[in-house]
């Protein structure tokens, strides 16, 4: 058996954040940088994704993407 690499909880959460950004971008048909920029401007990663990670990561990818879009639009005042 080879060495097993352990990753920290923080690395797992960061991977989840990346998945949220990329899946949302794919759904919207835009680049991940565009979605990341929108989220960063809203401080959404720090104020929404991180605090809600324990709940969000149990949801389906489809539900997470819908949550990301709804949150961005609300916080941008589009809804």
C-alpha angles and dihedrals in degrees: 000000000000128000114290113223114218120208126202127245088249091057090050091051091048090052089051091051089052090050091051092052095045096044091048091049091049091050092049093044094237135112121279087239090061092052092043090051092051092048092046092050089053093042084232096148093057097036102036116015099041096045092045098040095111091058099034097052091059092058127089116265089248092056092046092051091049090049091050093051093045092049094048092048093047094047091046089051094245094124 
